Amino acid sequence: MSTSDALDPKEIVRAGYDLISRIYRGDEEGEECAHYHAWLDELEPLLAPGAPVLDLGCGCGVPVARRLARRHPLTGVDISPVQIERARQNVPTAHFLCADMATLDLAPQSLAAVVSFYTIIHLPLDEQPALLRNIGRWLQPGGYLMATVGHSAWTGQEDGWLGGGNAMYWSHAGEDTYLAWLAAAGLTVLWTRFVPEGVAGHTLILAQKVESTAEAQRTQR
Ligand SMILES: C[S@@+](CC[C@H](N)C(=O)[O-])C[C@H]1O[C@@H](n2cnc3c(N)ncnc32)[C@H](O)[C@@H]1O
């Protein structure tokens, strides 16, 4: 048993990112950021300039919040005070909240898009379906979710992750489970893509909030 086994998973994650914030990502973008730009190149053309966007698990704001904030009112949420402090420095035009995304309470239909990269998998599995349902409520009809989720089911933790001296905790469902949870949240999956990482990987999804027939007819008029 590792020293962190008895701790609350949220506390492991918060303390872990407080400690390894700069090891995970510098203030300047490196080559490791190229894939985020490729993903946002697919999302941004779907969004009107000025449409409000939420970044769940925004980290230090580099590169995703920084890029999206150039065209959109951007709210970033992260559980780690160190990440949020850096994000405020890195992206002064955006609005940042230090909070657990599982307890966020936002206005229904207030967002054109939610992005969440490598973050939903840090939430204990039993909290993930409710978060996806909340995202479904926060999105405007026709709004988008772009997120990385689990590819294969695995829950566990690793001590000394990234050499930072702290543990890290993850909880992944398998891809099919995420597809079912997204459907239950009123989100239609437009596509999924496998994103390899080492010997495993994640699933990148683009999903859209279902527009009711009445709403779709109103939009066409
Ligand atoms: C792997 S990092 C990814 C950061 C950024 N999305 C990126 O891809 O560069 C995961 C981030 O999610 C945050 N996080 C984890 N659990 C969270 C929670 N329950 N609520 C809000 N943020 C959380 C962590 O603090 C960390 O900054």
The ligand as an ORCA input file, in Angstrom:
! r2SCAN-3c Opt
* xyz 0 1
  C      -3.546     16.439    -17.020
  S      -3.902     18.087    -16.522
  C      -4.522     18.764    -18.051
  C      -4.494     20.252    -18.104
  C      -5.000     20.817    -19.440
  N      -6.376     20.456    -19.676
  C      -4.130     20.292    -20.549
  O      -4.541     19.347    -21.237
  O      -3.029     20.818    -20.729
  C      -5.412     17.861    -15.603
  C      -5.891     19.124    -14.917
  O      -7.191     18.883    -14.369
  C      -7.274     19.453    -13.085
  N      -8.311     18.725    -12.330
  C      -8.282     17.440    -11.936
  N      -9.391     17.130    -11.261
  C     -10.159     18.238    -11.247
  C     -11.438     18.555    -10.702
  N     -12.149     17.658     -9.990
  N     -11.937     19.794    -10.900
  C     -11.229     20.723    -11.594
  N      -9.996     20.486    -12.113
  C      -9.474     19.263    -11.952
  C      -5.873     19.290    -12.528
  O      -5.599     20.156    -11.447
  C      -5.011     19.561    -13.755
  O      -4.673     20.921    -13.878
*
